Amino acid sequence: MVNSSILITKEKLNLQACYDFVRDPSCGGIALFVGTVRNSTKAKEVTLLDFSTYKPMATKEMQKIADSALKNFDILNIAIHHAEGELLIGDIPVIIAVASPHRKAAFAACQFAIDTLKEAVPIWKKEHFVDGEVWVNATP
Amino acid sequence: MQIEILLFGILRDVVGENKLHREIVPGISLTNLRQDLMVDYPSLEQYKNYAIAINEAYAENGYTIQENDIVALIPPVSGG
């Protein structure tokens, strides 16, 4: 769909590209969510995160989220980009950009997109610590 | 019939493979497949809250596997 940009890449995510994709003269607000690799989990120092994906399905699920956001919120454009591979502290695993005539819909759609991505898109992260590694969320 | 089962995340570590080749009875449901897998890989017991995708979309446990289906075991996701 021309109003959505979906990407899973081993390259560094490009914030400007997401912004440029969604911006439009008819839109008075752009909401951006930028996920960032944090330096600790439960007070334990994280050294890196390793993201793996089921790429064809993850791409489809991300497209579904974009389609659903475009249908259910008063927004014009949405970009959902996710990185894969090893990311260091401060790196960007995910960017969601949403442009809308009005800010309220942009914020709401952006929140919907990141929340649904975290629930449904088949992407997994392994946290690496100085003394070991663990799959996030893997056990109930 | 022969199917391929793709594994991801922690299930790759638990089973020790990225992909399984299995001979299954045609018409087997995903519930049956889960039970069969648990017999061969008892360590799955601890991680049985995984979802199953058929042809790159989430499927219900009552779904019966068809020839050429792409089956994937999806442990709890943690993207973002």
Backbone of each chain as ProteinMPNN parsed JSONL, in Angstrom:
{"seq_chain_A": "MVNSSILITKEKLNLQACYDFVRDPSCGGIALFVGTVRNSTKAKEVTLLDFSTYKPMATKEMQKIADSALKNFDILNIAIHHAEGELLIGDIPVIIAVASPHRKAAFAACQFAIDTLKEAVPIWKKEHFVDGEVWVNATP", "coords_chain_A": {"N_chain_A": [[0.852, -1.203, 0.0], [0.52, 2.233, -0.78], [0.459, 4.065, 1.244], [1.88, 3.088, 3.307], [4.985, 2.109, 4.774], [6.995, -0.588, 5.083], [9.554, -2.292, 6.705], [12.17, -4.6, 7.274], [15.374, -4.923, 8.336], [18.955, -5.505, 8.133], [20.534, -3.405, 8.138], [21.409, -0.165, 9.56], [18.706, 1.537, 11.081], [16.816, 4.202, 9.586], [15.941, 7.184, 10.628], [15.302, 9.625, 9.48], [14.43, 8.799, 6.972], [12.027, 7.506, 7.592], [10.553, 9.629, 8.617], [10.503, 11.31, 6.366], [9.061, 9.686, 4.643], [6.453, 9.652, 5.749], [5.626, 12.34, 6.027], [3.513, 15.056, 4.972], [1.833, 17.641, 3.177], [-0.82, 17.877, 4.007], [-0.891, 17.071, 6.572], [-0.917, 17.807, 9.971], [0.433, 16.86, 12.094], [3.061, 14.726, 13.218], [3.759, 11.679, 14.635], [6.353, 10.03, 16.282], [7.767, 7.006, 17.208], [10.569, 5.788, 18.73], [12.323, 3.058, 19.309], [14.835, 2.069, 21.61], [17.92, 0.59, 22.427], [18.411, -0.414, 25.671], [20.586, 0.012, 28.516], [20.387, -1.785, 30.601], [18.661, -4.544, 32.224], [16.377, -5.248, 34.658], [18.211, -4.298, 36.553], [20.491, -5.52, 35.664], [23.434, -5.485, 33.784], [23.314, -4.902, 30.354], [24.899, -6.037, 27.4], [24.574, -6.361, 24.645], [21.872, -6.639, 22.242], [20.374, -9.247, 20.436], [18.578, -9.514, 17.615], [16.306, -11.679, 16.091], [14.337, -12.812, 13.313], [11.262, -14.056, 11.866], [11.224, -13.592, 8.914], [9.522, -13.382, 6.458], [6.919, -13.762, 7.516], [6.898, -11.884, 9.596], [7.084, -9.52, 8.17], [4.624, -9.576, 6.858], [2.884, -9.448, 9.098], [3.555, -6.956, 10.109], [2.703, -5.379, 8.009], [-0.04, -5.879, 8.227], [-0.589, -4.571, 10.623], [-0.067, -1.932, 9.896], [-2.012, -1.588, 7.893], [-4.319, -1.915, 9.407], [-4.082, 0.238, 11.183], [-4.261, 2.369, 9.381], [-6.859, 2.037, 8.589], [-8.377, 2.28, 10.92], [-7.743, 4.618, 12.284], [-7.617, 8.192, 12.011], [-5.474, 8.764, 10.008], [-2.801, 9.521, 7.678], [-0.376, 8.456, 6.614], [1.905, 5.777, 7.359], [4.867, 4.442, 8.776], [6.67, 1.536, 9.484], [9.447, 0.289, 10.741], [11.902, -2.181, 11.351], [14.801, -3.449, 12.933], [17.22, -6.113, 12.404], [19.493, -8.576, 13.745], [22.622, -7.97, 15.519], [22.479, -5.51, 18.019], [23.741, -2.629, 19.643], [24.032, -0.847, 22.815], [21.937, 1.961, 22.855], [21.473, 1.819, 20.141], [18.985, 1.553, 17.5], [16.236, -0.438, 17.474], [13.614, -0.317, 16.501], [11.378, 1.726, 14.617], [8.522, 3.723, 14.53], [6.548, 5.687, 12.555], [4.035, 8.083, 12.188], [1.755, 9.977, 10.34], [-0.685, 12.497, 10.505], [-3.646, 14.492, 9.965], [-4.313, 15.627, 12.417], [-3.02, 15.768, 15.778], [-3.922, 13.964, 17.76], [-4.896, 11.555, 16.651], [-2.56, 10.716, 15.463], [-0.832, 10.175, 17.642], [-2.367, 8.126, 18.886], [-2.514, 6.117, 16.923], [0.154, 5.511, 16.622], [0.818, 4.493, 19.122], [-0.874, 2.249, 19.147], [0.304, 0.812, 17.062], [2.961, 0.198, 17.959], [2.381, -1.239, 20.294], [0.924, -3.432, 19.288], [2.778, -4.54, 17.569], [4.667, -5.475, 19.41], [3.217, -7.51, 20.551], [2.471, -9.292, 18.507], [4.166, -9.576, 16.231], [6.431, -11.772, 14.689], [9.252, -11.593, 15.961], [12.234, -11.884, 17.74], [14.125, -11.237, 20.674], [17.357, -11.653, 21.974], [18.903, -11.194, 24.961], [22.103, -10.144, 25.765], [24.382, -10.523, 28.329], [27.167, -9.646, 30.454], [27.823, -12.044, 31.617], [26.39, -14.058, 30.335], [23.44, -15.102, 28.439], [20.009, -14.481, 27.425], [16.807, -15.424, 26.185], [14.327, -13.093, 25.622], [11.205, -12.901, 27.312], [10.712, -15.609, 26.992], [9.904, -17.659, 28.715], [6.938, -18.462, 30.585]], "CA_chain_A": [[0.0, 0.0, 0.0], [1.384, 3.404, -0.932], [0.464, 4.873, 2.462], [2.655, 2.455, 4.373], [6.348, 1.671, 4.47], [7.319, -1.68, 5.999], [10.941, -2.699, 6.443], [12.998, -5.332, 8.235], [16.689, -4.788, 7.708], [20.168, -5.665, 8.929], [21.191, -2.084, 8.124], [20.992, 0.789, 10.583], [17.432, 2.168, 10.728], [16.978, 5.585, 9.153], [14.857, 7.991, 11.193], [14.935, 10.643, 8.481], [13.68, 8.148, 5.893], [10.668, 7.273, 8.1], [9.927, 10.95, 8.681], [10.261, 11.782, 5.0], [8.005, 8.878, 4.023], [5.096, 9.94, 6.241], [5.243, 13.762, 6.023], [2.621, 15.447, 3.88], [1.294, 18.984, 3.437], [-2.14, 17.825, 4.639], [-0.766, 16.544, 7.937], [-0.48, 18.797, 10.959], [1.194, 16.235, 13.177], [3.746, 13.454, 12.98], [4.199, 11.026, 15.872], [7.466, 9.109, 16.06], [8.238, 6.192, 18.328], [11.9, 5.265, 18.425], [12.805, 2.108, 20.316], [16.275, 2.247, 21.815], [18.477, -0.476, 23.263], [18.691, 0.084, 27.019], [21.832, -0.58, 29.027], [20.205, -2.754, 31.685], [17.374, -5.18, 32.443], [16.286, -5.655, 36.063], [19.475, -3.909, 37.2], [21.605, -6.284, 35.141], [24.015, -4.752, 32.657], [23.163, -5.517, 29.039], [25.995, -5.669, 26.502], [23.97, -6.18, 23.322], [20.654, -7.393, 21.947], [20.432, -9.897, 19.131], [17.212, -9.678, 17.113], [16.087, -12.578, 14.966], [12.971, -12.643, 12.809], [10.708, -14.938, 10.832], [11.088, -12.385, 8.102], [8.335, -13.242, 5.597], [5.707, -13.594, 8.329], [7.004, -10.617, 10.333], [6.75, -8.47, 7.209], [3.158, -9.603, 6.677], [2.216, -8.976, 10.322], [3.771, -5.503, 10.189], [1.79, -4.781, 7.021], [-1.395, -5.932, 8.792], [-0.688, -3.5, 11.625], [-0.153, -0.665, 9.158], [-3.331, -1.527, 7.243], [-5.316, -1.735, 10.452], [-3.947, 1.622, 11.681], [-4.786, 3.276, 8.348], [-8.305, 1.858, 8.523], [-9.085, 2.596, 12.166], [-7.41, 5.937, 12.821], [-7.628, 9.246, 10.992], [-4.074, 9.054, 9.683], [-2.558, 9.454, 6.238], [0.757, 7.589, 6.286], [2.569, 5.113, 8.497], [6.081, 3.672, 8.492], [7.071, 0.631, 10.565], [10.749, -0.28, 10.37], [12.501, -2.952, 12.444], [16.148, -3.936, 12.622], [17.557, -7.461, 12.847], [20.922, -8.749, 13.993], [23.116, -7.505, 16.821], [22.406, -4.07, 18.265], [24.435, -2.206, 20.862], [23.33, 0.146, 23.638], [21.657, 3.208, 22.144], [21.034, 1.545, 18.766], [17.532, 1.645, 17.305], [15.633, -1.638, 16.896], [12.313, -0.105, 15.846], [10.854, 3.09, 14.429], [7.162, 3.864, 14.005], [6.236, 7.083, 12.234], [2.644, 8.219, 11.754], [1.355, 11.358, 10.026], [-2.133, 12.675, 10.534], [-4.041, 15.901, 9.988], [-4.366, 16.099, 13.804], [-2.064, 15.025, 16.61], [-4.51, 12.923, 18.601], [-4.914, 10.301, 15.889], [-1.173, 10.3, 15.23], [-0.371, 9.533, 18.878], [-3.124, 6.892, 19.138], [-2.128, 5.098, 15.942], [1.536, 5.162, 16.903], [0.761, 3.618, 20.296], [-1.471, 0.992, 18.686], [1.261, 0.089, 16.208], [4.069, -0.393, 18.726], [1.828, -2.25, 21.207], [0.559, -4.631, 18.522], [4.037, -5.132, 17.096], [5.283, -6.217, 20.51], [2.397, -8.686, 20.849], [2.131, -10.201, 17.413], [5.113, -9.743, 15.119], [7.412, -12.8, 15.048], [10.62, -11.111, 16.122], [12.679, -12.292, 19.079], [15.418, -10.674, 21.055], [18.16, -12.335, 22.976], [19.715, -10.225, 25.696], [23.435, -10.622, 26.127], [24.97, -9.897, 29.503], [28.588, -9.963, 30.587], [27.993, -13.429, 32.062], [25.444, -15.012, 29.763], [22.444, -14.559, 27.519], [18.676, -15.005, 27.684], [15.737, -15.037, 25.266], [13.361, -12.269, 26.35], [9.799, -13.369, 27.308], [10.595, -16.982, 26.485], [9.195, -18.534, 29.639], [5.781, -17.782, 31.142]], "C_chain_A": [[0.887, 1.252, 0.0], [1.451, 4.256, 0.337], [1.247, 4.23, 3.594], [4.029, 2.047, 3.864], [6.738, 0.649, 5.529], [8.73, -2.15, 5.674], [11.507, -3.501, 7.608], [14.377, -5.395, 7.616], [17.832, -5.044, 8.686], [20.951, -4.357, 8.971], [20.692, -1.247, 9.296], [19.675, 1.44, 10.149], [17.632, 3.658, 10.495], [15.754, 6.407, 9.579], [14.36, 9.019, 10.174], [14.084, 10.035, 7.367], [12.233, 7.902, 6.32], [9.889, 8.585, 8.121], [9.56, 11.434, 7.282], [9.156, 10.986, 4.313], [6.62, 9.345, 4.453], [4.666, 11.401, 6.067], [4.431, 14.119, 4.783], [2.038, 16.824, 4.202], [-0.068, 18.969, 4.154], [-2.074, 17.42, 6.108], [-0.193, 17.584, 8.894], [0.329, 18.197, 12.079], [1.829, 14.931, 12.751], [4.176, 12.915, 14.333], [5.284, 10.022, 15.514], [7.714, 8.316, 17.331], [9.565, 5.597, 17.901], [12.331, 4.354, 19.562], [14.316, 2.214, 20.398], [16.791, 1.158, 22.744], [18.972, 0.116, 24.582], [19.898, -0.65, 27.606], [21.643, -1.589, 30.157], [18.797, -3.333, 31.678], [17.368, -5.673, 33.863], [17.644, -5.475, 36.74], [20.675, -4.739, 36.742], [22.128, -5.617, 33.878], [23.912, -5.527, 31.35], [24.33, -5.077, 28.153], [25.492, -5.49, 25.069], [22.68, -6.972, 23.23], [20.805, -7.984, 20.554], [19.001, -10.192, 18.668], [17.182, -10.677, 15.966], [14.616, -12.495, 14.568], [12.567, -13.847, 11.961], [10.27, -13.95, 9.757], [9.832, -12.326, 7.224], [7.049, -13.029, 6.398], [5.731, -12.263, 9.078], [6.636, -9.454, 9.418], [5.241, -8.399, 6.993], [2.429, -9.055, 7.896], [2.387, -7.463, 10.481], [2.869, -4.783, 9.193], [0.356, -4.78, 7.539], [-1.61, -4.813, 9.803], [-0.85, -2.151, 10.925], [-1.533, -0.511, 8.516], [-4.427, -1.24, 8.257], [-5.271, -0.301, 11.005], [-4.537, 2.608, 10.677], [-6.312, 3.217, 8.286], [-9.001, 2.464, 9.752], [-8.766, 3.954, 12.787], [-7.4, 6.942, 11.67], [-6.189, 9.667, 10.691], [-3.866, 8.914, 8.173], [-1.488, 8.421, 5.883], [1.357, 6.962, 7.546], [3.809, 4.366, 8.004], [6.387, 2.812, 9.718], [8.353, -0.06, 10.109], [11.348, -0.999, 11.579], [13.866, -3.477, 12.007], [16.286, -5.4, 13.019], [19.068, -7.583, 12.969], [21.31, -8.141, 15.337], [23.078, -5.988, 16.925], [23.045, -3.754, 19.613], [23.605, -1.162, 21.61], [23.159, 1.449, 22.844], [21.248, 3.016, 20.695], [19.508, 1.488, 18.711], [16.99, 0.357, 16.686], [14.345, -1.368, 16.127], [11.987, 1.38, 15.739], [9.43, 2.971, 13.908], [6.95, 5.355, 13.747], [4.82, 7.136, 11.68], [2.35, 9.691, 11.487], [-0.157, 11.435, 9.91], [-2.458, 14.16, 10.443], [-3.982, 16.463, 11.406], [-3.582, 15.18, 14.733], [-2.669, 13.836, 17.343], [-4.481, 11.559, 17.896], [-3.492, 9.791, 15.654], [-0.611, 9.586, 16.458], [-1.044, 8.166, 19.069], [-2.678, 5.777, 18.189], [-0.703, 4.607, 16.207], [1.599, 4.187, 18.089], [0.199, 2.247, 19.928], [-0.433, 0.16, 17.93], [2.384, -0.546, 17.028], [3.551, -1.469, 19.679], [1.525, -3.553, 20.454], [1.806, -5.323, 17.984], [4.659, -6.002, 18.186], [4.508, -7.481, 20.868], [2.423, -9.73, 19.747], [3.223, -10.468, 16.381], [6.222, -10.723, 15.51], [8.864, -12.322, 14.928], [11.003, -11.432, 17.56], [13.985, -11.614, 19.412], [16.065, -11.503, 22.155], [19.016, -11.267, 23.634], [21.037, -10.863, 26.051], [23.941, -9.815, 27.303], [26.456, -10.247, 29.527], [28.764, -11.463, 30.849], [26.963, -14.391, 31.475], [24.451, -14.335, 28.835], [21.088, -15.189, 27.79], [17.703, -14.508, 26.615], [14.688, -14.272, 26.062], [11.955, -12.845, 26.191], [9.618, -14.854, 27.037], [9.833, -17.908, 27.42], [8.069, -17.771, 30.315], [6.072, -17.213, 32.536]], "O_chain_A": [[1.891, 1.306, 0.71], [2.365, 5.064, 0.504], [1.282, 4.752, 4.708], [4.21, 1.693, 2.699], [6.805, 0.965, 6.717], [9.064, -2.38, 4.512], [11.347, -3.133, 8.772], [14.535, -5.87, 6.491], [17.702, -4.833, 9.892], [21.905, -4.214, 9.736], [19.692, -1.574, 9.936], [19.532, 1.849, 8.996], [18.488, 4.294, 11.111], [14.687, 6.33, 8.969], [13.158, 9.247, 10.032], [13.144, 10.661, 6.877], [11.314, 8.064, 5.518], [8.733, 8.65, 7.703], [8.448, 11.907, 7.046], [8.404, 11.528, 3.502], [5.71, 9.429, 3.628], [3.471, 11.68, 5.968], [4.631, 13.566, 3.702], [1.78, 17.136, 5.365], [-0.424, 19.935, 4.829], [-3.089, 17.428, 6.804], [0.868, 18.159, 8.654], [0.858, 18.919, 12.924], [1.232, 14.134, 12.027], [4.87, 13.594, 15.09], [5.147, 9.258, 14.559], [7.855, 8.892, 18.41], [9.672, 4.978, 16.842], [12.665, 4.823, 20.65], [14.994, 2.42, 19.391], [16.15, 0.846, 23.748], [19.82, 1.008, 24.611], [20.188, -1.788, 27.236], [22.613, -2.186, 30.625], [17.858, -2.703, 31.193], [18.251, -6.436, 34.256], [18.151, -6.377, 37.406], [21.745, -4.678, 37.347], [21.35, -5.23, 33.006], [24.366, -6.667, 31.254], [24.708, -3.906, 28.147], [25.927, -4.58, 24.363], [22.426, -7.865, 24.039], [21.288, -7.335, 19.627], [18.305, -11.017, 19.26], [17.928, -10.55, 14.995], [13.759, -12.151, 15.382], [13.412, -14.557, 11.415], [9.113, -13.533, 9.698], [9.135, -11.312, 7.24], [6.197, -12.225, 6.019], [4.706, -11.59, 9.184], [5.96, -8.515, 9.838], [4.655, -7.317, 6.95], [1.472, -8.292, 7.761], [1.472, -6.774, 10.933], [2.335, -3.714, 9.487], [-0.383, -3.818, 7.331], [-2.669, -4.188, 9.841], [-1.676, -1.332, 11.325], [-2.144, 0.556, 8.584], [-5.333, -0.442, 8.016], [-6.316, 0.297, 11.262], [-5.222, 3.559, 11.055], [-6.973, 4.208, 7.974], [-10.064, 3.074, 9.643], [-9.449, 4.388, 13.715], [-7.199, 6.58, 10.511], [-5.746, 10.755, 11.059], [-4.656, 8.269, 7.483], [-1.669, 7.615, 4.971], [1.319, 7.537, 8.634], [3.791, 3.739, 6.944], [6.367, 3.298, 10.849], [8.335, -0.891, 9.202], [11.304, -0.485, 12.697], [14.054, -3.893, 10.864], [15.547, -5.88, 13.878], [19.822, -6.808, 12.381], [20.46, -7.839, 16.175], [23.57, -5.275, 16.051], [22.909, -4.502, 20.581], [22.604, -0.662, 21.096], [24.105, 1.962, 22.248], [20.73, 3.943, 20.074], [18.836, 1.388, 19.737], [17.245, 0.078, 15.515], [14.014, -2.107, 15.2], [12.277, 2.172, 16.636], [9.16, 2.222, 12.97], [7.157, 6.18, 14.637], [4.447, 6.341, 10.816], [2.66, 10.55, 12.313], [-0.81, 10.579, 9.313], [-1.632, 14.998, 10.805], [-3.644, 17.632, 11.596], [-3.493, 13.973, 14.506], [-2.006, 12.815, 17.529], [-4.091, 10.55, 18.482], [-3.251, 8.584, 15.647], [0.007, 8.528, 16.341], [-0.379, 7.175, 19.373], [-2.49, 4.634, 18.606], [-0.402, 3.426, 16.032], [2.331, 3.198, 18.062], [0.729, 1.216, 20.343], [-0.315, -1.047, 18.141], [2.722, -1.71, 16.81], [4.201, -2.499, 19.858], [1.838, -4.642, 20.936], [1.875, -6.552, 17.95], [5.116, -7.115, 17.926], [5.075, -8.42, 21.427], [2.401, -10.928, 20.027], [3.193, -11.505, 15.719], [6.879, -10.54, 16.535], [9.574, -12.601, 13.962], [10.201, -11.272, 18.48], [14.847, -11.434, 18.551], [15.427, -11.97, 23.098], [19.751, -10.535, 22.971], [21.089, -11.978, 26.571], [23.933, -8.584, 27.281], [26.933, -11.043, 28.719], [29.719, -12.078, 30.374], [26.694, -15.438, 32.065], [24.594, -13.162, 28.49], [21.011, -16.297, 28.32], [17.751, -13.352, 26.194], [14.21, -14.767, 27.082], [11.552, -13.23, 25.093], [8.49, -15.317, 26.87], [9.182, -18.848, 26.962], [8.203, -16.58, 30.593], [5.195, -16.605, 33.15]]}, "seq_chain_B": "MQIEILLFGILRDVVGENKLHREIVPGISLTNLRQDLMVDYPSLEQYKNYAIAINEAYAENGYTIQENDIVALIPPVSGG", "coords_chain_B": {"N_chain_B": [[2.391, -37.946, 4.89], [5.07, -35.678, 4.114], [6.331, -33.085, 6.071], [7.716, -29.803, 6.676], [8.987, -28.186, 9.469], [9.427, -25.064, 10.756], [11.612, -23.517, 13.088], [11.976, -21.122, 15.708], [13.595, -18.526, 17.69], [13.791, -19.258, 21.15], [12.994, -21.875, 20.831], [14.549, -22.972, 18.871], [16.924, -23.334, 20.222], [16.106, -25.117, 22.201], [15.228, -27.41, 20.821], [17.363, -27.788, 19.163], [17.651, -27.494, 16.471], [17.108, -25.715, 13.357], [15.09, -26.367, 11.773], [12.681, -28.885, 11.212], [12.134, -32.071, 9.733], [9.33, -33.919, 9.147], [7.363, -36.873, 9.085], [3.991, -36.993, 8.667], [0.587, -37.897, 9.503], [-1.884, -37.396, 7.084], [-4.219, -34.727, 7.534], [-3.876, -34.32, 10.224], [-4.297, -32.497, 13.271], [-3.301, -29.281, 14.622], [-3.219, -29.434, 17.357], [-2.768, -32.184, 17.754], [-0.295, -32.361, 16.507], [1.272, -30.826, 18.233], [1.216, -32.498, 20.487], [2.531, -34.763, 19.503], [5.043, -33.721, 18.939], [5.901, -33.108, 21.478], [6.332, -35.601, 22.545], [8.585, -36.482, 21.165], [10.349, -34.457, 21.716], [10.799, -33.857, 24.716], [11.645, -31.689, 26.202], [10.223, -29.563, 25.265], [8.026, -29.244, 26.823], [8.308, -27.295, 28.82], [8.071, -25.027, 27.333], [5.637, -24.824, 26.114], [3.807, -22.903, 25.504], [3.917, -21.877, 22.965], [2.965, -20.397, 19.786], [1.477, -21.447, 16.656], [2.262, -21.029, 13.286], [0.799, -21.142, 10.103], [1.655, -21.181, 6.802], [2.729, -18.611, 7.064], [0.972, -17.178, 8.718], [-0.804, -16.73, 11.801], [-2.288, -19.635, 13.241], [-5.172, -21.548, 14.311], [-5.525, -24.061, 16.913], [-7.159, -26.119, 16.077], [-6.825, -26.368, 13.404], [-6.245, -28.309, 10.486], [-3.472, -29.902, 9.091], [-2.356, -29.362, 5.792], [-1.154, -30.686, 2.66], [1.985, -29.408, 1.624], [1.854, -27.197, 3.301], [3.42, -24.541, 5.057], [4.825, -24.855, 8.063], [5.304, -23.297, 11.189], [6.834, -22.922, 14.344], [6.128, -20.683, 16.862], [7.55, -19.091, 19.361], [6.845, -17.055, 22.357], [6.787, -13.696, 21.35], [9.212, -11.012, 21.112], [9.832, -8.54, 20.005], [10.639, -5.112, 19.048]], "CA_chain_B": [[3.054, -36.941, 4.061], [6.267, -35.093, 4.708], [6.257, -31.621, 6.237], [8.851, -29.098, 7.243], [8.564, -27.309, 10.56], [10.448, -24.053, 11.041], [11.728, -23.197, 14.514], [12.53, -19.784, 15.953], [13.846, -18.085, 19.061], [14.271, -20.237, 22.13], [12.684, -23.248, 20.408], [15.733, -23.451, 18.135], [17.896, -23.79, 21.219], [15.548, -26.261, 22.926], [15.19, -28.581, 19.936], [18.703, -27.949, 18.607], [17.565, -27.447, 15.008], [16.354, -24.591, 12.796], [14.049, -26.898, 10.903], [12.462, -30.323, 11.369], [11.395, -32.754, 8.669], [8.529, -34.94, 9.819], [6.329, -37.608, 8.363], [2.76, -36.901, 9.454], [-0.638, -38.448, 8.936], [-2.667, -36.29, 6.517], [-5.391, -34.361, 8.318], [-3.531, -34.162, 11.634], [-4.552, -31.127, 13.733], [-2.153, -28.675, 15.29], [-3.203, -29.986, 18.718], [-2.089, -33.486, 17.65], [1.115, -32.116, 16.174], [1.916, -30.389, 19.48], [1.397, -33.679, 21.346], [3.567, -35.61, 18.892], [6.354, -33.07, 19.099], [6.269, -33.187, 22.892], [6.84, -36.959, 22.773], [9.949, -36.561, 20.622], [11.19, -33.415, 22.339], [10.164, -33.618, 26.018], [12.022, -30.376, 26.742], [9.238, -28.573, 24.818], [7.031, -29.115, 27.904], [8.5, -26.021, 29.518], [7.875, -23.901, 26.408], [4.5, -25.216, 25.274], [2.936, -21.749, 25.196], [4.208, -21.317, 21.645], [1.911, -20.364, 18.778], [1.884, -22.091, 15.406], [1.87, -20.31, 12.069], [0.676, -21.918, 8.868], [1.812, -20.311, 5.63], [3.085, -17.255, 7.491], [-0.089, -16.493, 9.468], [-1.158, -17.492, 12.998], [-3.357, -20.612, 13.003], [-5.831, -22.103, 15.492], [-5.111, -25.44, 17.19], [-8.027, -27.068, 15.377], [-6.461, -26.41, 11.979], [-5.645, -29.578, 10.048], [-2.362, -29.597, 8.189], [-2.523, -29.764, 4.395], [0.074, -30.88, 1.89], [2.722, -28.188, 1.246], [1.767, -26.115, 4.278], [4.647, -24.142, 5.767], [4.494, -24.845, 9.492], [6.35, -22.64, 11.991], [6.56, -22.801, 15.775], [6.391, -19.287, 17.206], [7.563, -18.84, 20.813], [6.406, -15.683, 22.656], [7.614, -12.744, 20.593], [9.812, -9.972, 21.954], [10.398, -7.493, 19.155], [10.416, -3.739, 19.483]], "C_chain_B": [[4.172, -36.269, 4.859], [6.048, -33.584, 4.895], [7.563, -31.1, 6.834], [8.316, -28.191, 8.33], [9.705, -26.349, 10.867], [10.43, -23.716, 12.528], [12.395, -21.839, 14.68], [12.803, -19.566, 17.434], [14.332, -19.213, 19.941], [14.011, -21.67, 21.682], [13.807, -23.84, 19.546], [16.754, -24.026, 19.105], [17.418, -25.067, 21.892], [15.612, -27.531, 22.082], [16.57, -28.843, 19.309], [18.738, -27.965, 17.09], [16.847, -26.166, 14.588], [15.083, -25.064, 12.108], [13.916, -28.392, 11.161], [11.764, -30.862, 10.128], [10.637, -33.878, 9.333], [7.561, -35.591, 8.85], [5.072, -37.508, 9.227], [1.596, -37.554, 8.72], [-1.425, -37.28, 8.337], [-3.888, -36.006, 7.395], [-5.128, -34.202, 9.81], [-3.764, -32.69, 12.036], [-3.307, -30.58, 14.408], [-2.062, -29.155, 16.739], [-2.464, -31.33, 18.728], [-0.596, -33.307, 17.38], [1.886, -31.699, 17.427], [2.215, -31.592, 20.384], [2.524, -34.56, 20.818], [4.962, -35.022, 19.095], [6.861, -33.198, 20.533], [6.841, -34.573, 23.232], [8.305, -37.051, 22.323], [10.906, -35.569, 21.263], [10.593, -33.017, 23.691], [10.503, -32.244, 26.607], [11.07, -29.267, 26.274], [8.183, -28.3, 25.894], [7.099, -27.735, 28.561], [8.144, -24.816, 28.648], [6.626, -24.098, 25.549], [3.527, -24.075, 24.987], [3.27, -21.114, 23.842], [2.967, -21.302, 20.753], [2.402, -21.134, 17.557], [1.378, -21.252, 14.238], [1.816, -21.296, 10.917], [0.739, -20.933, 7.714], [1.912, -18.839, 6.028], [1.94, -16.452, 8.091], [-0.431, -17.368, 10.676], [-2.334, -18.413, 12.708], [-3.914, -21.108, 14.339], [-5.402, -23.563, 15.663], [-5.946, -26.484, 16.454], [-7.687, -27.207, 13.893], [-5.854, -27.767, 11.629], [-4.641, -29.3, 8.925], [-2.599, -30.188, 6.799], [-1.152, -29.945, 3.752], [0.677, -29.509, 1.525], [2.551, -26.997, 2.182], [3.163, -25.805, 4.831], [4.276, -23.989, 7.237], [5.64, -24.182, 10.257], [5.925, -22.57, 13.442], [7.051, -21.424, 16.231], [6.383, -19.111, 18.724], [7.155, -17.391, 21.082], [7.353, -14.657, 22.04], [8.144, -11.647, 21.524], [10.5, -8.902, 21.105], [10.163, -6.115, 19.765], [11.512, -3.237, 20.39]], "O_chain_B": [[4.203, -36.296, 6.089], [5.626, -32.897, 3.965], [8.371, -31.836, 7.4], [7.312, -27.506, 8.139], [10.813, -26.771, 11.197], [9.368, -23.64, 13.147], [13.263, -21.456, 13.895], [12.323, -20.298, 18.298], [15.172, -20.019, 19.541], [14.72, -22.586, 22.099], [13.988, -25.057, 19.501], [17.366, -25.063, 18.849], [18.202, -25.986, 22.13], [16.0, -28.593, 22.568], [16.898, -29.98, 18.968], [19.723, -28.392, 16.487], [16.075, -25.598, 15.36], [14.143, -24.302, 11.886], [14.919, -29.089, 11.312], [10.91, -30.194, 9.545], [11.235, -34.711, 10.016], [7.023, -34.961, 7.94], [5.09, -37.899, 10.394], [1.617, -37.736, 7.503], [-1.62, -36.269, 9.012], [-4.51, -36.925, 7.928], [-6.061, -33.973, 10.581], [-3.478, -31.769, 11.271], [-2.378, -31.323, 14.723], [-0.967, -29.271, 17.29], [-1.636, -31.581, 19.604], [0.246, -34.005, 17.946], [3.007, -32.154, 17.658], [3.296, -31.701, 20.963], [3.361, -35.043, 21.581], [5.923, -35.736, 19.383], [8.054, -33.37, 20.782], [7.715, -34.702, 24.089], [9.147, -37.623, 23.015], [12.112, -35.807, 21.344], [9.957, -31.969, 23.806], [9.743, -31.703, 27.409], [11.097, -28.16, 26.812], [7.528, -27.258, 25.88], [6.076, -27.101, 28.82], [7.939, -23.715, 29.16], [6.551, -23.616, 24.419], [2.528, -24.273, 24.295], [2.943, -19.952, 23.601], [2.041, -22.092, 20.942], [3.589, -21.436, 17.437], [0.224, -20.825, 14.209], [2.675, -22.167, 10.779], [-0.029, -19.972, 7.657], [1.288, -17.96, 5.434], [1.913, -15.225, 8.003], [-0.361, -18.594, 10.597], [-3.271, -18.026, 12.011], [-3.225, -21.092, 15.359], [-4.976, -24.217, 14.711], [-5.489, -27.606, 16.235], [-8.219, -28.084, 13.213], [-5.047, -28.308, 12.386], [-4.918, -28.578, 7.967], [-2.987, -31.347, 6.653], [-0.141, -29.431, 4.232], [-0.044, -28.579, 1.164], [3.046, -25.907, 1.894], [3.975, -26.706, 5.041], [3.506, -23.102, 7.605], [6.809, -24.47, 10.002], [4.79, -22.202, 13.746], [8.205, -21.05, 16.023], [5.312, -18.992, 19.318], [7.117, -16.58, 20.158], [8.571, -14.748, 22.195], [7.581, -11.396, 22.59], [11.587, -8.426, 21.431], [9.577, -5.974, 20.838], [11.465, -2.092, 20.84]]}, "name": "protein", "num_of_chains": 2, "seq": "MVNSSILITKEKLNLQACYDFVRDPSCGGIALFVGTVRNSTKAKEVTLLDFSTYKPMATKEMQKIADSALKNFDILNIAIHHAEGELLIGDIPVIIAVASPHRKAAFAACQFAIDTLKEAVPIWKKEHFVDGEVWVNATPMQIEILLFGILRDVVGENKLHREIVPGISLTNLRQDLMVDYPSLEQYKNYAIAINEAYAENGYTIQENDIVALIPPVSGG"}
